[in-house]
Amino acid sequence: MIDLYKILDISKNAVLKEIKDAYRKKSKLLHPDTGGNKEDFDLICKAYKILSDEGKRKRYDSGENIDNILNANNDKSLSIIGTIFIQLLQNYNPDGENIIVLLRNSINENINNINNKINEFERLIKKHEKFQKRLKVKNKKENFLYKMSCSEIQTKTEILENINKEKNDFKIALDKISSFDYDNSY
């Protein structure tokens, strides 16, 4: 197993500031644009991503594989499935409805709710853009209303990006359960 602490030249008791400082120092030395090689730079980036995050660091310290730690956050679909499945099981009657159908319906309901959020944020962004086109000011330097509107557009666009990522996670979850079925005949 690769020793991430050794890669950053820090102790296992290092605090976040020490981790950040070590990463900055190493990244300056090993960055490909400054003569370093890509593999070494990627390794210090991995070390920083894991050791600077308390949850990931605990998982690493307990012996979990580095790639599993880094890839687990990229696939939120399993967490979505697990959360909904556990909620359904709490009130579920095994002789009742097909739990897989209930799971699919719940995921689809979440996707519909997310689509509504997406539509609302797109509407708000268009509203600000329309405002900006119509706004006229004599002194361009004092166009603080335009700047405020730009800031709102940027904020709403960032939120919209996160909502779209969330929607994608739910779509992946739906795809993952598509191969499952439930036999009520037992």
Secondary structure, 3 states (H helix, E strand, C coil): CCCHHHHCCCCCCCCHHHHHHHHHHHHHHHCHHHCCCHHHHHHHHHHHHHHCCHHHHHHHHCCCCHHHHHHHCCCCHHHHHHHHHHHHHHCCCCCCCCHHHHHHHHHHHHHHHHHHHHHHHHHHHHHHHHHHHHCCCCCHHHCHHHHHHHHHHHHHHHHHHHHHHHHHHHHHHHHHHHHCCCCCCC
